[in-house]
Amino acid sequence: MRWFSIKGIIEEMKKVHWPKAGELARSSFTVILFSGAFAAFFILCDFIAAWFFRTMGI
């Protein structure tokens, strides 16, 4: 069996685990939550760095 044949593709697609709606919603929520947390962290770091450089007169 060659992986790039139609038969091989169909066999591999049968092995794929597709998430249920609840699992997909939880995973999506986790990704959105962590993206927001990282965005808030980097925004906070930017404000602190800007304040520090302004205080130093740079």
Predicted model as a PDB file, atoms N, CA, C, CB and O in Angstrom, pLDDT in the B-factor column:
MODEL        1                                                                  
ATOM      1  N   MET A   1       0.847  -1.190   0.000  1.00 54.00           N  
ATOM      2  CA  MET A   1       0.000   0.000   0.000  1.00 54.00           C  
ATOM      3  C   MET A   1       0.882   1.238   0.000  1.00 54.00           C  
ATOM      4  CB  MET A   1      -0.958   0.006   1.223  1.00 54.00           C  
ATOM      5  O   MET A   1       1.803   1.349   0.810  1.00 54.00           O  
ATOM      6  N   ARG A   2       0.612   2.142  -0.878  1.00 63.00           N  
ATOM      7  CA  ARG A   2       1.331   3.409  -0.938  1.00 63.00           C  
ATOM      8  C   ARG A   2       0.466   4.475  -0.295  1.00 63.00           C  
ATOM      9  CB  ARG A   2       1.695   3.792  -2.406  1.00 63.00           C  
ATOM     10  O   ARG A   2      -0.738   4.548  -0.542  1.00 63.00           O  
ATOM     11  N   TRP A   3       1.095   5.310   0.540  1.00 59.00           N  
ATOM     12  CA  TRP A   3       0.336   6.281   1.319  1.00 59.00           C  
ATOM     13  C   TRP A   3      -0.295   7.363   0.467  1.00 59.00           C  
ATOM     14  CB  TRP A   3       1.219   6.911   2.344  1.00 59.00           C  
ATOM     15  O   TRP A   3      -1.256   7.997   0.902  1.00 59.00           O  
ATOM     16  N   PHE A   4       0.217   7.596  -0.739  1.00 78.00           N  
ATOM     17  CA  PHE A   4      -0.341   8.660  -1.566  1.00 78.00           C  
ATOM     18  C   PHE A   4      -1.355   8.156  -2.577  1.00 78.00           C  
ATOM     19  CB  PHE A   4       0.762   9.376  -2.282  1.00 78.00           C  
ATOM     20  O   PHE A   4      -1.719   8.884  -3.501  1.00 78.00           O  
ATOM     21  N   SER A   5      -1.821   6.912  -2.416  1.00 86.00           N  
ATOM     22  CA  SER A   5      -2.882   6.402  -3.285  1.00 86.00           C  
ATOM     23  C   SER A   5      -4.233   6.727  -2.654  1.00 86.00           C  
ATOM     24  CB  SER A   5      -2.731   4.862  -3.517  1.00 86.00           C  
ATOM     25  O   SER A   5      -4.318   6.987  -1.454  1.00 86.00           O  
ATOM     26  N   ILE A   6      -5.277   6.710  -3.459  1.00 88.00           N  
ATOM     27  CA  ILE A   6      -6.624   6.981  -2.956  1.00 88.00           C  
ATOM     28  C   ILE A   6      -7.001   5.947  -1.902  1.00 88.00           C  
ATOM     29  CB  ILE A   6      -7.655   6.977  -4.111  1.00 88.00           C  
ATOM     30  O   ILE A   6      -7.584   6.302  -0.877  1.00 88.00           O  
ATOM     31  N   LYS A   7      -6.682   4.682  -2.132  1.00 88.00           N  
ATOM     32  CA  LYS A   7      -6.989   3.626  -1.183  1.00 88.00           C  
ATOM     33  C   LYS A   7      -6.264   3.874   0.145  1.00 88.00           C  
ATOM     34  CB  LYS A   7      -6.600   2.253  -1.764  1.00 88.00           C  
ATOM     35  O   LYS A   7      -6.850   3.700   1.213  1.00 88.00           O  
ATOM     36  N   GLY A   8      -5.008   4.275   0.080  1.00 84.00           N  
ATOM     37  CA  GLY A   8      -4.241   4.554   1.288  1.00 84.00           C  
ATOM     38  C   GLY A   8      -4.799   5.746   2.058  1.00 84.00           C  
ATOM     39  O   GLY A   8      -4.835   5.733   3.289  1.00 84.00           O  
ATOM     40  N   ILE A   9      -5.230   6.760   1.344  1.00 87.00           N  
ATOM     41  CA  ILE A   9      -5.819   7.943   1.980  1.00 87.00           C  
ATOM     42  C   ILE A   9      -7.113   7.574   2.692  1.00 87.00           C  
ATOM     43  CB  ILE A   9      -6.082   9.050   0.939  1.00 87.00           C  
ATOM     44  O   ILE A   9      -7.347   8.013   3.818  1.00 87.00           O  
ATOM     45  N   ILE A  10      -7.943   6.782   2.056  1.00 89.00           N  
ATOM     46  CA  ILE A  10      -9.214   6.360   2.660  1.00 89.00           C  
ATOM     47  C   ILE A  10      -8.956   5.530   3.911  1.00 89.00           C  
ATOM     48  CB  ILE A  10     -10.060   5.552   1.649  1.00 89.00           C  
ATOM     49  O   ILE A  10      -9.639   5.706   4.920  1.00 89.00           O  
ATOM     50  N   GLU A  11      -7.977   4.627   3.857  1.00 89.00           N  
ATOM     51  CA  GLU A  11      -7.660   3.809   5.032  1.00 89.00           C  
ATOM     52  C   GLU A  11      -7.146   4.670   6.183  1.00 89.00           C  
ATOM     53  CB  GLU A  11      -6.620   2.738   4.672  1.00 89.00           C  
ATOM     54  O   GLU A  11      -7.500   4.425   7.337  1.00 89.00           O  
ATOM     55  N   GLU A  12      -6.334   5.653   5.898  1.00 89.00           N  
ATOM     56  CA  GLU A  12      -5.819   6.540   6.946  1.00 89.00           C  
ATOM     57  C   GLU A  12      -6.939   7.409   7.526  1.00 89.00           C  
ATOM     58  CB  GLU A  12      -4.690   7.433   6.387  1.00 89.00           C  
ATOM     59  O   GLU A  12      -6.951   7.676   8.728  1.00 89.00           O  
ATOM     60  N   MET A  13      -7.869   7.848   6.696  1.00 90.00           N  
ATOM     61  CA  MET A  13      -8.985   8.659   7.182  1.00 90.00           C  
ATOM     62  C   MET A  13      -9.876   7.864   8.134  1.00 90.00           C  
ATOM     63  CB  MET A  13      -9.813   9.183   6.005  1.00 90.00           C  
ATOM     64  O   MET A  13     -10.485   8.443   9.033  1.00 90.00           O  
ATOM     65  N   LYS A  14      -9.958   6.554   7.951  1.00 91.00           N  
ATOM     66  CA  LYS A  14     -10.747   5.718   8.850  1.00 91.00           C  
ATOM     67  C   LYS A  14     -10.096   5.616  10.227  1.00 91.00           C  
ATOM     68  CB  LYS A  14     -10.929   4.324   8.253  1.00 91.00           C  
ATOM     69  O   LYS A  14     -10.780   5.328  11.209  1.00 91.00           O  
ATOM     70  N   LYS A  15      -8.784   5.848  10.314  1.00 93.00           N  
ATOM     71  CA  LYS A  15      -8.059   5.765  11.585  1.00 93.00           C  
ATOM     72  C   LYS A  15      -8.116   7.066  12.381  1.00 93.00           C  
ATOM     73  CB  LYS A  15      -6.615   5.392  11.329  1.00 93.00           C  
ATOM     74  O   LYS A  15      -7.759   7.088  13.559  1.00 93.00           O  
ATOM     75  N   VAL A  16      -8.557   8.133  11.755  1.00 93.00           N  
ATOM     76  CA  VAL A  16      -8.570   9.444  12.400  1.00 93.00           C  
ATOM     77  C   VAL A  16      -9.631   9.491  13.480  1.00 93.00           C  
ATOM     78  CB  VAL A  16      -8.810  10.554  11.372  1.00 93.00           C  
ATOM     79  O   VAL A  16     -10.760   9.049  13.268  1.00 93.00           O  
ATOM     80  N   HIS A  17      -9.267  10.035  14.658  1.00 90.00           N  
ATOM     81  CA  HIS A  17     -10.220  10.239  15.751  1.00 90.00           C  
ATOM     82  C   HIS A  17     -10.746  11.660  15.630  1.00 90.00           C  
ATOM     83  CB  HIS A  17      -9.558   9.989  17.163  1.00 90.00           C  
ATOM     84  O   HIS A  17     -10.007  12.620  15.851  1.00 90.00           O  
ATOM     85  N   TRP A  18     -12.008  11.797  15.282  1.00 89.00           N  
ATOM     86  CA  TRP A  18     -12.614  13.113  15.166  1.00 89.00           C  
ATOM     87  C   TRP A  18     -13.242  13.470  16.504  1.00 89.00           C  
ATOM     88  CB  TRP A  18     -13.669  13.153  14.022  1.00 89.00           C  
ATOM     89  O   TRP A  18     -13.958  12.647  17.075  1.00 89.00           O  
ATOM     90  N   PRO A  19     -12.998  14.671  17.025  1.00 93.00           N  
ATOM     91  CA  PRO A  19     -13.531  15.030  18.348  1.00 93.00           C  
ATOM     92  C   PRO A  19     -15.042  15.199  18.329  1.00 93.00           C  
ATOM     93  CB  PRO A  19     -12.884  16.315  18.847  1.00 93.00           C  
ATOM     94  O   PRO A  19     -15.635  15.602  17.329  1.00 93.00           O  
ATOM     95  N   LYS A  20     -15.640  14.877  19.462  1.00 95.00           N  
ATOM     96  CA  LYS A  20     -17.073  15.114  19.640  1.00 95.00           C  
ATOM     97  C   LYS A  20     -17.283  16.607  19.900  1.00 95.00           C  
ATOM     98  CB  LYS A  20     -17.655  14.247  20.817  1.00 95.00           C  
ATOM     99  O   LYS A  20     -16.318  17.338  20.122  1.00 95.00           O  
ATOM    100  N   ALA A  21     -18.512  17.052  19.874  1.00 96.00           N  
ATOM    101  CA  ALA A  21     -18.814  18.480  20.021  1.00 96.00           C  
ATOM    102  C   ALA A  21     -18.320  19.027  21.358  1.00 96.00           C  
ATOM    103  CB  ALA A  21     -20.319  18.717  19.890  1.00 96.00           C  
ATOM    104  O   ALA A  21     -17.749  20.116  21.408  1.00 96.00           O  
ATOM    105  N   GLY A  22     -18.534  18.278  22.442  1.00 96.00           N  
ATOM    106  CA  GLY A  22     -18.102  18.740  23.757  1.00 96.00           C  
ATOM    107  C   GLY A  22     -16.591  18.856  23.860  1.00 96.00           C  
ATOM    108  O   GLY A  22     -16.068  19.828  24.403  1.00 96.00           O  
ATOM    109  N   GLU A  23     -15.901  17.862  23.337  1.00 96.00           N  
ATOM    110  CA  GLU A  23     -14.440  17.870  23.352  1.00 96.00           C  
ATOM    111  C   GLU A  23     -13.899  19.026  22.513  1.00 96.00           C  
ATOM    112  CB  GLU A  23     -13.888  16.530  22.833  1.00 96.00           C  
ATOM    113  O   GLU A  23     -12.933  19.681  22.905  1.00 96.00           O  
ATOM    114  N   LEU A  24     -14.508  19.272  21.381  1.00 96.00           N  
ATOM    115  CA  LEU A  24     -14.098  20.379  20.514  1.00 96.00           C  
ATOM    116  C   LEU A  24     -14.331  21.724  21.191  1.00 96.00           C  
ATOM    117  CB  LEU A  24     -14.856  20.324  19.185  1.00 96.00           C  
ATOM    118  O   LEU A  24     -13.500  22.627  21.089  1.00 96.00           O  
ATOM    119  N   ALA A  25     -15.465  21.859  21.884  1.00 97.00           N  
ATOM    120  CA  ALA A  25     -15.770  23.113  22.589  1.00 97.00           C  
ATOM    121  C   ALA A  25     -14.773  23.350  23.715  1.00 97.00           C  
ATOM    122  CB  ALA A  25     -17.208  23.087  23.151  1.00 97.00           C  
ATOM    123  O   ALA A  25     -14.289  24.470  23.878  1.00 97.00           O  
ATOM    124  N   ARG A  26     -14.452  22.312  24.503  1.00 97.00           N  
ATOM    125  CA  ARG A  26     -13.481  22.458  25.594  1.00 97.00           C  
ATOM    126  C   ARG A  26     -12.106  22.829  25.053  1.00 97.00           C  
ATOM    127  CB  ARG A  26     -13.390  21.161  26.415  1.00 97.00           C  
ATOM    128  O   ARG A  26     -11.439  23.706  25.604  1.00 97.00           O  
ATOM    129  N   SER A  27     -11.680  22.177  23.991  1.00 97.00           N  
ATOM    130  CA  SER A  27     -10.371  22.473  23.413  1.00 97.00           C  
ATOM    131  C   SER A  27     -10.330  23.892  22.860  1.00 97.00           C  
ATOM    132  CB  SER A  27     -10.033  21.465  22.308  1.00 97.00           C  
ATOM    133  O   SER A  27      -9.339  24.601  23.039  1.00 97.00           O  
ATOM    134  N   SER A  28     -11.394  24.307  22.192  1.00 97.00           N  
ATOM    135  CA  SER A  28     -11.455  25.659  21.646  1.00 97.00           C  
ATOM    136  C   SER A  28     -11.425  26.695  22.763  1.00 97.00           C  
ATOM    137  CB  SER A  28     -12.715  25.836  20.793  1.00 97.00           C  
ATOM    138  O   SER A  28     -10.743  27.713  22.648  1.00 97.00           O  
ATOM    139  N   PHE A  29     -12.166  26.438  23.851  1.00 98.00           N  
ATOM    140  CA  PHE A  29     -12.184  27.351  24.988  1.00 98.00           C  
ATOM    141  C   PHE A  29     -10.794  27.457  25.605  1.00 98.00           C  
ATOM    142  CB  PHE A  29     -13.203  26.886  26.041  1.00 98.00           C  
ATOM    143  O   PHE A  29     -10.355  28.550  25.965  1.00 98.00           O  
ATOM    144  N   THR A  30     -10.096  26.322  25.729  1.00 98.00           N  
ATOM    145  CA  THR A  30      -8.749  26.321  26.289  1.00 98.00           C  
ATOM    146  C   THR A  30      -7.798  27.148  25.431  1.00 98.00           C  
ATOM    147  CB  THR A  30      -8.228  24.891  26.421  1.00 98.00           C  
ATOM    148  O   THR A  30      -7.003  27.924  25.960  1.00 98.00           O  
ATOM    149  N   VAL A  31      -7.875  26.988  24.126  1.00 98.00           N  
ATOM    150  CA  VAL A  31      -7.005  27.743  23.219  1.00 98.00           C  
ATOM    151  C   VAL A  31      -7.293  29.237  23.324  1.00 98.00           C  
ATOM    152  CB  VAL A  31      -7.192  27.265  21.762  1.00 98.00           C  
ATOM    153  O   VAL A  31      -6.366  30.045  23.390  1.00 98.00           O  
ATOM    154  N   ILE A  32      -8.559  29.606  23.340  1.00 98.00           N  
ATOM    155  CA  ILE A  32      -8.934  31.023  23.433  1.00 98.00           C  
ATOM    156  C   ILE A  32      -8.488  31.597  24.772  1.00 98.00           C  
ATOM    157  CB  ILE A  32     -10.462  31.201  23.255  1.00 98.00           C  
ATOM    158  O   ILE A  32      -7.981  32.717  24.824  1.00 98.00           O  
ATOM    159  N   LEU A  33      -8.671  30.841  25.863  1.00 98.00           N  
ATOM    160  CA  LEU A  33      -8.270  31.293  27.193  1.00 98.00           C  
ATOM    161  C   LEU A  33      -6.761  31.519  27.271  1.00 98.00           C  
ATOM    162  CB  LEU A  33      -8.703  30.276  28.251  1.00 98.00           C  
ATOM    163  O   LEU A  33      -6.318  32.563  27.749  1.00 98.00           O  
ATOM    164  N   PHE A  34      -5.973  30.557  26.809  1.00 98.00           N  
ATOM    165  CA  PHE A  34      -4.521  30.705  26.861  1.00 98.00           C  
ATOM    166  C   PHE A  34      -4.035  31.805  25.931  1.00 98.00           C  
ATOM    167  CB  PHE A  34      -3.845  29.393  26.504  1.00 98.00           C  
ATOM    168  O   PHE A  34      -3.082  32.509  26.266  1.00 98.00           O  
ATOM    169  N   SER A  35      -4.661  31.973  24.777  1.00 98.00           N  
ATOM    170  CA  SER A  35      -4.283  33.067  23.874  1.00 98.00           C  
ATOM    171  C   SER A  35      -4.534  34.416  24.534  1.00 98.00           C  
ATOM    172  CB  SER A  35      -5.063  32.973  22.547  1.00 98.00           C  
ATOM    173  O   SER A  35      -3.710  35.325  24.436  1.00 98.00           O  
ATOM    174  N   GLY A  36      -5.675  34.544  25.208  1.00 98.00           N  
ATOM    175  CA  GLY A  36      -5.976  35.779  25.928  1.00 98.00           C  
ATOM    176  C   GLY A  36      -4.998  36.022  27.064  1.00 98.00           C  
ATOM    177  O   GLY A  36      -4.572  37.156  27.283  1.00 98.00           O  
ATOM    178  N   ALA A  37      -4.636  34.958  27.795  1.00 98.00           N  
ATOM    179  CA  ALA A  37      -3.692  35.097  28.904  1.00 98.00           C  
ATOM    180  C   ALA A  37      -2.315  35.529  28.390  1.00 98.00           C  
ATOM    181  CB  ALA A  37      -3.579  33.770  29.686  1.00 98.00           C  
ATOM    182  O   ALA A  37      -1.681  36.404  28.980  1.00 98.00           O  
ATOM    183  N   PHE A  38      -1.859  34.933  27.313  1.00 98.00           N  
ATOM    184  CA  PHE A  38      -0.564  35.317  26.744  1.00 98.00           C  
ATOM    185  C   PHE A  38      -0.608  36.746  26.213  1.00 98.00           C  
ATOM    186  CB  PHE A  38      -0.160  34.349  25.620  1.00 98.00           C  
ATOM    187  O   PHE A  38       0.359  37.491  26.371  1.00 98.00           O  
ATOM    188  N   ALA A  39      -1.712  37.136  25.590  1.00 98.00           N  
ATOM    189  CA  ALA A  39      -1.845  38.512  25.099  1.00 98.00           C  
ATOM    190  C   ALA A  39      -1.781  39.491  26.259  1.00 98.00           C  
ATOM    191  CB  ALA A  39      -3.166  38.691  24.319  1.00 98.00           C  
ATOM    192  O   ALA A  39      -1.090  40.507  26.179  1.00 98.00           O  
ATOM    193  N   ALA A  40      -2.501  39.191  27.346  1.00 98.00           N  
ATOM    194  CA  ALA A  40      -2.479  40.065  28.518  1.00 98.00           C  
ATOM    195  C   ALA A  40      -1.078  40.142  29.115  1.00 98.00           C  
ATOM    196  CB  ALA A  40      -3.476  39.571  29.573  1.00 98.00           C  
ATOM    197  O   ALA A  40      -0.640  41.218  29.522  1.00 98.00           O  
ATOM    198  N   PHE A  41      -0.377  39.025  29.172  1.00 98.00           N  
ATOM    199  CA  PHE A  41       0.984  38.997  29.699  1.00 98.00           C  
ATOM    200  C   PHE A  41       1.916  39.885  28.878  1.00 98.00           C  
ATOM    201  CB  PHE A  41       1.512  37.563  29.722  1.00 98.00           C  
ATOM    202  O   PHE A  41       2.680  40.670  29.439  1.00 98.00           O  
ATOM    203  N   PHE A  42       1.856  39.762  27.556  1.00 98.00           N  
ATOM    204  CA  PHE A  42       2.752  40.551  26.707  1.00 98.00           C  
ATOM    205  C   PHE A  42       2.381  42.032  26.705  1.00 98.00           C  
ATOM    206  CB  PHE A  42       2.730  40.014  25.283  1.00 98.00           C  
ATOM    207  O   PHE A  42       3.264  42.884  26.609  1.00 98.00           O  
ATOM    208  N   ILE A  43       1.113  42.347  26.806  1.00 98.00           N  
ATOM    209  CA  ILE A  43       0.695  43.747  26.920  1.00 98.00           C  
ATOM    210  C   ILE A  43       1.214  44.334  28.226  1.00 98.00           C  
ATOM    211  CB  ILE A  43      -0.849  43.874  26.846  1.00 98.00           C  
ATOM    212  O   ILE A  43       1.719  45.456  28.251  1.00 98.00           O  
ATOM    213  N   LEU A  44       1.088  43.566  29.319  1.00 98.00           N  
ATOM    214  CA  LEU A  44       1.608  44.016  30.606  1.00 98.00           C  
ATOM    215  C   LEU A  44       3.123  44.226  30.542  1.00 98.00           C  
ATOM    216  CB  LEU A  44       1.260  43.002  31.705  1.00 98.00           C  
ATOM    217  O   LEU A  44       3.629  45.229  31.045  1.00 98.00           O  
ATOM    218  N   CYS A  45       3.839  43.300  29.933  1.00 98.00           N  
ATOM    219  CA  CYS A  45       5.293  43.451  29.778  1.00 98.00           C  
ATOM    220  C   CYS A  45       5.630  44.698  28.968  1.00 98.00           C  
ATOM    221  CB  CYS A  45       5.894  42.208  29.100  1.00 98.00           C  
ATOM    222  O   CYS A  45       6.593  45.397  29.283  1.00 98.00           O  
ATOM    223  N   ASP A  46       4.860  44.978  27.947  1.00 98.00           N  
ATOM    224  CA  ASP A  46       5.092  46.160  27.118  1.00 98.00           C  
ATOM    225  C   ASP A  46       4.883  47.439  27.927  1.00 98.00           C  
ATOM    226  CB  ASP A  46       4.162  46.148  25.894  1.00 98.00           C  
ATOM    227  O   ASP A  46       5.684  48.370  27.837  1.00 98.00           O  
ATOM    228  N   PHE A  47       3.803  47.487  28.720  1.00 98.00           N  
ATOM    229  CA  PHE A  47       3.556  48.670  29.552  1.00 98.00           C  
ATOM    230  C   PHE A  47       4.655  48.862  30.593  1.00 98.00           C  
ATOM    231  CB  PHE A  47       2.196  48.555  30.248  1.00 98.00           C  
ATOM    232  O   PHE A  47       5.092  49.987  30.838  1.00 98.00           O  
ATOM    233  N   ILE A  48       5.099  47.776  31.199  1.00 98.00           N  
ATOM    234  CA  ILE A  48       6.170  47.875  32.203  1.00 98.00           C  
ATOM    235  C   ILE A  48       7.463  48.355  31.558  1.00 98.00           C  
ATOM    236  CB  ILE A  48       6.396  46.511  32.896  1.00 98.00           C  
ATOM    237  O   ILE A  48       8.144  49.219  32.111  1.00 98.00           O  
ATOM    238  N   ALA A  49       7.814  47.806  30.391  1.00 97.00           N  
ATOM    239  CA  ALA A  49       9.032  48.229  29.707  1.00 97.00           C  
ATOM    240  C   ALA A  49       8.928  49.696  29.284  1.00 97.00           C  
ATOM    241  CB  ALA A  49       9.299  47.336  28.481  1.00 97.00           C  
ATOM    242  O   ALA A  49       9.899  50.441  29.420  1.00 97.00           O  
ATOM    243  N   ALA A  50       7.780  50.119  28.779  1.00 96.00           N  
ATOM    244  CA  ALA A  50       7.600  51.512  28.369  1.00 96.00           C  
ATOM    245  C   ALA A  50       7.720  52.440  29.573  1.00 96.00           C  
ATOM    246  CB  ALA A  50       6.234  51.704  27.680  1.00 96.00           C  
ATOM    247  O   ALA A  50       8.357  53.490  29.488  1.00 96.00           O  
ATOM    248  N   TRP A  51       7.105  52.054  30.704  1.00 96.00           N  
ATOM    249  CA  TRP A  51       7.199  52.858  31.921  1.00 96.00           C  
ATOM    250  C   TRP A  51       8.656  52.952  32.392  1.00 96.00           C  
ATOM    251  CB  TRP A  51       6.312  52.257  33.034  1.00 96.00           C  
ATOM    252  O   TRP A  51       9.127  54.024  32.770  1.00 96.00           O  
ATOM    253  N   PHE A  52       9.355  51.822  32.364  1.00 96.00           N  
ATOM    254  CA  PHE A  52      10.748  51.792  32.800  1.00 96.00           C  
ATOM    255  C   PHE A  52      11.613  52.707  31.942  1.00 96.00           C  
ATOM    256  CB  PHE A  52      11.289  50.364  32.755  1.00 96.00           C  
ATOM    257  O   PHE A  52      12.411  53.480  32.471  1.00 96.00           O  
ATOM    258  N   PHE A  53      11.462  52.626  30.632  1.00 95.00           N  
ATOM    259  CA  PHE A  53      12.281  53.463  29.747  1.00 95.00           C  
ATOM    260  C   PHE A  53      11.911  54.932  29.869  1.00 95.00           C  
ATOM    261  CB  PHE A  53      12.128  53.011  28.298  1.00 95.00           C  
ATOM    262  O   PHE A  53      12.784  55.796  29.782  1.00 95.00           O  
ATOM    263  N   ARG A  54      10.618  55.232  30.072  1.00 94.00           N  
ATOM    264  CA  ARG A  54      10.214  56.621  30.283  1.00 94.00           C  
ATOM    265  C   ARG A  54      10.809  57.165  31.581  1.00 94.00           C  
ATOM    266  CB  ARG A  54       8.679  56.737  30.312  1.00 94.00           C  
ATOM    267  O   ARG A  54      11.249  58.314  31.639  1.00 94.00           O  
ATOM    268  N   THR A  55      10.819  56.339  32.607  1.00 95.00           N  
ATOM    269  CA  THR A  55      11.378  56.745  33.899  1.00 95.00           C  
ATOM    270  C   THR A  55      12.883  56.997  33.781  1.00 95.00           C  
ATOM    271  CB  THR A  55      11.099  55.666  34.971  1.00 95.00           C  
ATOM    272  O   THR A  55      13.414  57.903  34.423  1.00 95.00           O  
ATOM    273  N   MET A  56      13.565  56.200  32.965  1.00 93.00           N  
ATOM    274  CA  MET A  56      15.001  56.362  32.784  1.00 93.00           C  
ATOM    275  C   MET A  56      15.334  57.528  31.864  1.00 93.00           C  
ATOM    276  CB  MET A  56      15.601  55.087  32.234  1.00 93.00           C  
ATOM    277  O   MET A  56      16.486  57.957  31.793  1.00 93.00           O  
ATOM    278  N   GLY A  57      14.325  58.044  31.157  1.00 88.00           N  
ATOM    279  CA  GLY A  57      14.551  59.157  30.253  1.00 88.00           C  
ATOM    280  C   GLY A  57      15.053  58.753  28.885  1.00 88.00           C  
ATOM    281  O   GLY A  57      15.658  59.554  28.173  1.00 88.00           O  
ATOM    282  N   ILE A  58      14.802  57.517  28.523  1.00 83.00           N  
ATOM    283  CA  ILE A  58      15.261  57.022  27.212  1.00 83.00           C  
ATOM    284  C   ILE A  58      14.158  57.167  26.203  1.00 83.00           C  
ATOM    285  CB  ILE A  58      15.716  55.549  27.293  1.00 83.00           C  
ATOM    286  O   ILE A  58      14.335  56.811  25.038  1.00 83.00           O  
TER     287      ILE A  58                                                      
ENDMDL                                                                          
END                                                                             
